[in-house]
């Protein structure tokens, strides 16, 4: 014991001897003892401040990621100083220590910045010294450390924001950039203006990346205009800055909106002419660049004459227009009368009213558009009656190119006899604070009264927009009661559709005539419109959904649309309440309203009787699957073919490893390509989320499956195999793998990787009765065209069966195969097969 204490004392007298002792403990990973010895050593050092720098300057043993011995030593001294306060020497000696500390920072990891700043009071050092240290780090290519140090020391106002932030943006370290400008509004504006110049169509980030060492051009390629635009818009909202600071980003956003409006009008045909024109005029305004882009889109979707009419209305010079448009515009200028704004040469068949949409069952005089406080008082008396059932919806201007959440323009409240449309936009202009408080009190009381049933569809988003419009209602969301969000009910109905769709009788007054179904092709219904169609017989007319709800007066079509959106909720609720069990719901929908209701979909009380099923069971009952698993005849994996929608590449790889014929879309592909491939090649569509409804309508019954994205790929694959009655055998595993030929230099890397992989024992951790991993590995290797061989004392590996195969290809094949076994987890594939064997359904 005495010998050990004397050793520690002697080690503690010299910082380098203490370091040597700590290195020994670090090598043995005895971290607890390392901390104890370090604390005892600091107590025996004559000058722990200088001693720490001696140790850090002499120790260069860690260059990787994670915590190093330097980190542990530095943090232990910081903790020790809190328990034994000491001030570092002042004057010249302190400046010398600070200078040495800056030198250490230039050679160490960034996680030493904060403790060294605290220990040596670097924030109090001379300003020129601090700036010199930051520049020293920067010119060494340590951009991250330079920005962190300047942020900690509050040096941002004295540094060039473009110089400091550019390399970090190129390295995808936007979080550090946000911290750098967080407390400086003028730097925030400068940063966004810099990023906006990068969003110009002719800008190339590689040109900037070449100016910075340690920033490879390939890394800069990830910072494309799409990512930059998203980042700029997020920061504009976060910093509450004027979007006019970023004209390039706004132009690109507006151009995307123009393309979307053209698609809605001329392809999807779901927007009226007047509505479309209103949005186009508001979007383009006096922006000459957008006017020119509009002319190009008009040429693509319409003709030169239509483009000339718009060019004439914007007074565009003929030299800036295509020749055909300029010629047409010259002809129009000589006509006696030119209708530029109202008479367009578009196909207006869709603008004619038809009766194959849901129609309001109440008289027009029972729809009230409220713009005065007196009218609101009459509405309050009717709506706040105990036991009342109301349908609630909200409308706002589409946020085309806008920053932040939109403000609600119209609040719809529907009762059985009346529909009230509250003009919130008009009330906000009256500037009567007391009356506005009364309105907020009315809305708060409505949503917090448990005796009033409030029906909505996606109520969470509506309440968020409402709280944006009236900040006094921000806390209301926590106190809402009596809300039934039919969006959650709709999800349960989709899962249970096989139970009720074949036997559901539509409301007679709303039953859709066969002739009206084929009058004109329409896009597949979705959301509330699909729910109304399924239960009431006709979908909602959504052509006014994207109207400009801030323009006054509202058109008659807008008023009828707003009233229908709220009133249809009452009729849907009435149908569901007549026989909830028929739809697979609880006996009484009102039971779901007990207590405070969360408006967030995930916190919503489950209404389906299948709510307690396991995730795999829920997947089997996926939305709209009208055929049960037993309805499909057994099929082998090699004969089962699917097409995976975007964002399902992981599931696609998993199924392919099991021998399934898989075609997969890239994330940039259109969802509709899945339907085209499925029809052409006879494949099953695997998709998830909103695209399911559209794709299901384009293929036959049972040919589209909605995947539960909350499950792991293994669970998703197992659910699909069970649902479609697919049988997987040992011969199917990896049967679709292919040997690839690659350049020689890549073969060398793969061959080296093979030697590393051979040392792993990934195949010997688990055993299953009757099925060994070696059997499956052997079967899978044969399927891949590989043969077994032994390399000295190493485990068996697999090489191409042909003896004439080039040796490099052999090494590549072996590395590729074993990498596949590890990357796709062969053990989990075995579990799928074994689970099938054990399941009674598969015997």
PEPE-V355178 format. One record per residue. N is the residue number from 1. RES is the residue in one letter. PHI is phi in whole degrees, 0 to 359 (none if undefined). OMEGA is omega in whole degrees, 0 to 359 (NA if undefined). Layout:
n res phi omega
N RES PHI OMEGA
N RES PHI OMEGA
This chain:
n res phi omega
1 X none 180
2 X 295 181
3 X 296 181
4 X 294 181
5 X 291 179
6 X 293 178
7 X 296 180
8 X 297 182
9 X 294 180
10 X 293 179
11 X 292 183
12 X 286 181
13 X 289 181
14 X 243 181
15 X 303 182
16 X 288 175
17 X 292 175
18 X 298 179
19 X 298 180
20 X 296 177
21 X 297 180
22 X 293 178
23 X 297 179
24 X 297 179
25 X 294 179
26 X 295 179
27 X 298 179
28 X 278 181
29 X 60 175
30 X 269 190
31 X 289 181
32 X 295 179
33 X 293 179
34 X 299 179
35 X 296 181
36 X 295 181
37 X 295 180
38 X 298 180
39 X 296 178
40 X 295 180
41 X 291 178
42 X 299 181
43 X 292 182
44 X 267 179
45 X 288 179
46 X 293 179
47 X 225 182
48 X 297 180
49 X 294 178
50 X 288 180
51 X 297 179
52 X 298 180
53 X 294 176
54 X 302 182
55 X 292 182
56 X 292 180
57 X 288 183
58 X 267 183
59 X 261 179
60 X 230 189
61 X 264 184
62 X 220 179
63 X 238 182
64 X 272 179
65 X 273 178
66 X 93 182
67 X 284 181
68 X 249 175
69 X 298 177
70 X 303 182
71 X 297 181
72 X 296 181
73 X 297 182
74 X 297 181
75 X 290 177
76 X 293 176
77 X 294 179
78 X 299 178
79 X 292 181
80 X 296 180
81 X 291 176
82 X 292 179
83 X 277 180
84 X 232 187
85 X 303 174
86 X 216 176
87 X 265 175
88 X 296 183
89 X 302 183
90 X 263 175
91 X 69 185
92 X 298 181
93 X 297 178
94 X 295 179
95 X 298 179
96 X 294 177
97 X 296 180
98 X 295 178
99 X 297 177
100 X 295 180
101 X 298 177
102 X 296 177
103 X 296 178
104 X 296 181
105 X 299 179
106 X 291 182
107 X 245 188
108 X 249 179
109 X 286 182
110 X 292 181
111 X 287 175
112 X 271 185
113 X 301 187
114 X 296 180
115 X 296 180
116 X 290 176
117 X 299 181
118 X 290 184
119 X 294 188
120 X 256 176
121 X 49 184
122 X 294 179
123 X 294 180
124 X 264 181
125 X 290 179
126 X 300 185
127 X 300 180
128 X 295 177
129 X 295 179
130 X 297 180
131 X 296 178
132 X 296 179
133 X 293 178
134 X 297 179
135 X 295 178
136 X 298 177
137 X 298 183
138 X 297 183
139 X 288 173
140 X 277 181
141 X 85 179
142 X 265 186
143 X 293 180
144 X 298 181
145 X 296 180
146 X 295 180
147 X 290 180
148 X 297 181
149 X 296 180
150 X 293 178
151 X 291 180
152 X 295 184
153 X 264 177
154 X 60 182
155 X 261 188
156 X 306 183
157 X 299 184
158 X 260 181
159 X 240 179
160 X 279 185
161 X 295 179
162 X 293 180
163 X 298 185
164 X 283 189
165 X 269 184
166 X 303 181
167 X 298 179
168 X 289 176
169 X 297 178
170 X 294 179
171 X 262 177
172 X 61 177
173 X 241 183
174 X 296 181
175 X 297 178
176 X 290 177
177 X 295 178
178 X 297 177
179 X 296 184
180 X 296 184
181 X 257 190
182 X 305 187
183 X 259 185
184 X 228 182
185 X 303 181
186 X 292 175
187 X 289 177
188 X 299 179
189 X 296 179
190 X 298 181
191 X 298 182
192 X 293 177
193 X 294 177
194 X 296 180
195 X 295 179
196 X 294 178
197 X 297 178
198 X 288 182
199 X 272 176
200 X 292 184
201 X 304 183
202 X 270 184
203 X 278 179
204 X 234 182
205 X 295 179
206 X 297 180
207 X 296 178
208 X 281 183
209 X 301 181
210 X 294 182
211 X 279 186
212 X 239 175
213 X 286 181
214 X 67 175
215 X 237 181
216 X 294 179
217 X 303 180
218 X 297 178
219 X 291 181
220 X 292 181
221 X 297 180
222 X 292 181
223 X 271 180
224 X 277 184
225 X 295 180
226 X 295 179
227 X 294 179
228 X 298 181
229 X 298 178
230 X 297 180
231 X 296 180
232 X 297 181
233 X 294 179
234 X 295 181
235 X 289 176
236 X 300 178
237 X 290 182
238 X 293 181
239 X 267 179
240 X 56 182
241 X 256 180
242 X 287 179
243 X 300 179
244 X 297 176
245 X 296 188
246 X 237 184
247 X 296 180
248 X 294 179
249 X 296 181
250 X 294 178
251 X 297 179
252 X 295 178
253 X 295 179
254 X 294 177
255 X 296 176
256 X 298 178
257 X 293 177
258 X 301 179
259 X 298 178
260 X 296 179
261 X 294 176
262 X 296 178
263 X 297 181
264 X 297 184
265 X 277 191
266 X 256 179
267 X 255 180
268 X 283 179
269 X 55 182
270 X 243 180
271 X 222 180
272 X 288 180
273 X 298 182
274 X 296 179
275 X 297 181
276 X 296 180
277 X 299 180
278 X 300 179
279 X 294 181
280 X 298 181
281 X 295 178
282 X 292 183
283 X 285 186
284 X 282 179
285 X 56 181
286 X 262 181
287 X 284 185
288 X 296 181
289 X 298 178
290 X 292 177
291 X 297 178
292 X 293 177
293 X 295 178
294 X 298 180
295 X 299 179
296 X 297 179
297 X 293 178
298 X 296 177
299 X 297 182
300 X 289 187
301 X 266 184
302 X 238 179
303 X 207 183
304 X 293 181
305 X 295 178
306 X 295 178
307 X 298 180
308 X 294 178
309 X 299 179
310 X 292 179
311 X 298 179
312 X 292 180
313 X 293 179
314 X 266 179
315 X 57 179
316 X 284 178
317 X 294 185
318 X 296 181
319 X 292 179
320 X 269 185
321 X 251 171
322 X 300 187
323 X 302 183
324 X 295 180
325 X 292 179
326 X 297 179
327 X 295 179
328 X 296 180
329 X 295 178
330 X 296 178
331 X 295 181
332 X 295 182
333 X 294 182
334 X 263 176
335 X 283 182
336 X 293 182
337 X 219 181
338 X 237 175
339 X 270 187
340 X 267 191
341 X 257 187
342 X 251 185
343 X 261 179
344 X 247 181
345 X 266 178
346 X 248 172
347 X 283 185
348 X 250 180
349 X 300 184
350 X 289 182
351 X 282 180
352 X 288 183
353 X 287 175
354 X 228 187
355 X 252 178
356 X 269 173
357 X 253 176
358 X 302 180
359 X 243 178
360 X 296 180
361 X 275 181
362 X 251 182
363 X 290 181
364 X 298 181
365 X 290 177
366 X 268 174
367 X 257 188
368 X 245 176
369 X 262 190
370 X 264 180
371 X 231 179
372 X 234 181
373 X 293 180
374 X 295 179
375 X 293 178
376 X 295 179
377 X 299 178
378 X 294 178
379 X 297 182
380 X 301 181
381 X 299 182
382 X 280 189
383 X 287 187
384 X 273 176
385 X 288 179
386 X 302 180
387 X 83 181
388 X 290 174
389 X 244 183
390 X 231 172
391 X 260 186
392 X 234 175
393 X 213 180
394 X 218 179
395 X 233 175
396 X 211 180
397 X 295 179
398 X 304 185
399 X 280 180
400 X 293 177
401 X 71 181
402 X 267 178
403 X 254 179
404 X 90 181
405 X 282 182
406 X 290 178
407 X 266 182
408 X 290 178
409 X 262 183
410 X 226 175
411 X 249 181
412 X 259 176
413 X 231 184
414 X 248 169
415 X 249 184
416 X 295 184
417 X 255 187
418 X 223 171
419 X 234 181
420 X 250 177
421 X 250 182
422 X 273 180
423 X 279 182
424 X 295 178
425 X 296 179
426 X 292 180
427 X 297 180
428 X 292 180
429 X 276 183
430 X 288 175
431 X 56 176
432 X 243 189
433 X 299 182
434 X 295 180
435 X 294 178
436 X 294 176
437 X 297 178
438 X 296 178
439 X 296 178
440 X 297 178
441 X 297 178
442 X 298 181
443 X 295 179
444 X 298 181
445 X 295 179
446 X 299 185
447 X 281 182
448 X 260 181
449 X 276 182
450 X 290 181
451 X 279 179
452 X 254 180
453 X 276 179
454 X 254 179
455 X 261 178
456 X 214 176
457 X 223 187
458 X 74 187
459 X 294 183
460 X 300 180
461 X 295 178
462 X 298 182
463 X 293 177
464 X 296 178
465 X 293 179
466 X 294 179
467 X 291 174
468 X 291 180
469 X 290 180
470 X 235 181
471 X 304 179
472 X 295 182
473 X 261 185
474 X 295 180
475 X 272 184
476 X 294 184
477 X 301 180
478 X 282 186
479 X 243 181
480 X 292 178
481 X 217 176
482 X 75 180
483 X 261 172
484 X 240 180
485 X 274 182
486 X 291 173
487 X 297 179
488 X 290 176
489 X 297 180
490 X 299 178
491 X 298 178
492 X 291 178
493 X 296 178
494 X 296 178
495 X 294 183
496 X 262 188
497 X 300 178
498 X 294 181
499 X 276 190
500 X 237 187
501 X 297 185
502 X 288 185
503 X 248 184
504 X 280 178
505 X 259 182
506 X 286 177
507 X 298 187
508 X 302 183
509 X 293 183
510 X 247 182
511 X 298 184
512 X 275 179
513 X 287 181
514 X 303 182
515 X 295 182
516 X 285 180
517 X 291 186
518 X 260 182
519 X 298 182
520 X 208 179
521 X 292 179
522 X 230 175
523 X 292 179
524 X 300 180
525 X 289 178
526 X 208 176
527 X 61 182
528 X 297 180
529 X 299 178
530 X 292 178
531 X 298 178
532 X 297 179
533 X 295 181
534 X 293 186
535 X 263 185
536 X 249 172
537 X 106 181
538 X 227 180
539 X 280 175
540 X 281 174
541 X 275 187
542 X 261 183
543 X 293 179
544 X 260 184
545 X 300 183
546 X 262 179
547 X 291 173
548 X 275 186
549 X 280 176
550 X 261 179
551 X 273 180
552 X 240 0
553 X 281 174
554 X 293 175
555 X 286 180
556 X 300 179
557 X 297 178
558 X 294 180
559 X 297 180
560 X 294 178
561 X 297 181
562 X 299 179
563 X 294 180
564 X 297 181
565 X 300 180
566 X 275 186
567 X 287 181
568 X 299 179
569 X 297 179
570 X 295 182
571 X 289 176
572 X 298 180
573 X 298 180
574 X 296 179
575 X 295 181
576 X 292 182
577 X 288 181
578 X 295 181
579 X 208 182
580 X 300 182
581 X 298 179
582 X 300 181
583 X 262 180
584 X 76 181
585 X 254 180
586 X 294 185
587 X 300 182
588 X 224 182
589 X 298 182
590 X 292 177
591 X 296 181
592 X 285 184
593 X 262 185
594 X 297 178
595 X 74 182
596 X 287 181
597 X 254 173
598 X 279 179
599 X 272 179
600 X 275 185
601 X 305 185
602 X 288 181
603 X 267 184
604 X 288 179
605 X 293 182
606 X 288 182
607 X 264 184
608 X 276 176
609 X 291 181
610 X 268 186
611 X 294 182
612 X 264 181
613 X 287 177
614 X 291 180
615 X 304 180
616 X 294 177
617 X 295 180
618 X 294 178
619 X 294 179
620 X 296 177
621 X 264 187
622 X 298 189
623 X 306 171
624 X 77 179
625 X 282 187
626 X 269 178
627 X 249 177
628 X 281 183
629 X 298 182
630 X 289 181
631 X 284 180
632 X 263 175
633 X 290 181
634 X 297 181
635 X 222 180
636 X 281 182
637 X 298 183
638 X 290 179
639 X 264 182
640 X 266 183
641 X 237 182
642 X 224 169
643 X 235 182
644 X 266 180
645 X 290 179
646 X 301 178
647 X 70 179
648 X 240 182
649 X 295 178
650 X 297 176
651 X 297 180
652 X 298 179
653 X 297 181
654 X 295 180
655 X 295 180
656 X 295 177
657 X 296 178
658 X 273 177
659 X 96 181
660 X 280 176
661 X 281 188
662 X 240 169
663 X 243 187
664 X 232 176
665 X 275 173
666 X 280 182
667 X 297 181
668 X 271 182
669 X 283 177
670 X 279 180
671 X 301 184
672 X 294 177
673 X 296 179
674 X 297 179
675 X 294 179
676 X 297 179
677 X 294 181
678 X 298 180
679 X 291 184
680 X 286 187
681 X 249 178
682 X 69 182
683 X 262 172
684 X 275 178
685 X 270 172
686 X 249 183
687 X 216 179
688 X 201 175
689 X 73 186
690 X 297 181
691 X 299 183
692 X 302 184
693 X 297 181
694 X 294 183
695 X 291 181
696 X 299 182
697 X 288 184
698 X 260 179
699 X 231 182
700 X 289 181
701 X 297 179
702 X 78 182
703 X 260 180
704 X 223 184
705 X 234 179
706 X 265 184
707 X 272 176
708 X 280 185
709 X 289 179
710 X 282 179
711 X 273 173
712 X 288 182
713 X 301 179
714 X 298 181
715 X 292 176
716 X 298 180
717 X 297 181
718 X 297 179
719 X 296 180
720 X 294 180
721 X 299 180
722 X 292 184
723 X 297 183
724 X 265 175
725 X 58 182
726 X 266 181
727 X 257 179
728 X 250 178
729 X 247 180
730 X 298 182
731 X 289 181
732 X 277 186
733 X 296 181
734 X 61 181
735 X 290 180
736 X 258 176
737 X 287 180
738 X 229 175
739 X 282 183
740 X 248 175
741 X 263 182
742 X 227 179
743 X 302 185
744 X 300 184
745 X 295 176
746 X 288 179
747 X 296 179
748 X 299 180
749 X 297 181
750 X 291 178
751 X 295 176
752 X 296 179
753 X 298 178
754 X 301 181
755 X 298 177
756 X 290 184
757 X 293 182
758 X 296 182
759 X 280 183
760 X 275 181
761 X 243 184
762 X 285 186
763 X 263 188
764 X 241 185
765 X 269 184
766 X 229 176
767 X 225 178
768 X 234 180
769 X 301 174
770 X 84 181
771 X 226 179
772 X 260 179
773 X 295 180
774 X 296 178
775 X 299 182
776 X 289 177
777 X 298 181
778 X 294 180
779 X 297 180
780 X 294 180
781 X 295 178
782 X 297 178
783 X 299 180
784 X 276 182
785 X 79 182
786 X 247 174
787 X 237 183
788 X 274 177
789 X 206 178
790 X 240 176
791 X 247 184
792 X 46 184
793 X 265 182
794 X 285 175
795 X 298 180
796 X 295 172
797 X 233 186
798 X 242 178
799 X 235 180
800 X 304 186
801 X 294 182
802 X 283 181
803 X 289 182
804 X 272 181
805 X 293 180
806 X 302 181
807 X 304 180
808 X 294 178
809 X 296 176
810 X 299 180
811 X 296 179
812 X 298 182
813 X 299 180
814 X 295 179
815 X 297 181
816 X 296 182
817 X 292 182
818 X 292 175
819 X 300 179
820 X 297 180
821 X 299 182
822 X 282 185
823 X 293 182
824 X 264 174
825 X 58 180
826 X 301 182
827 X 300 180
828 X 290 175
829 X 294 176
830 X 299 180
831 X 301 179
832 X 299 181
833 X 295 181
834 X 296 179
835 X 297 175
836 X 297 182
837 X 294 183
838 X 281 183
839 X 288 181
840 X 298 182
841 X 295 185
842 X 257 183
843 X 282 NA
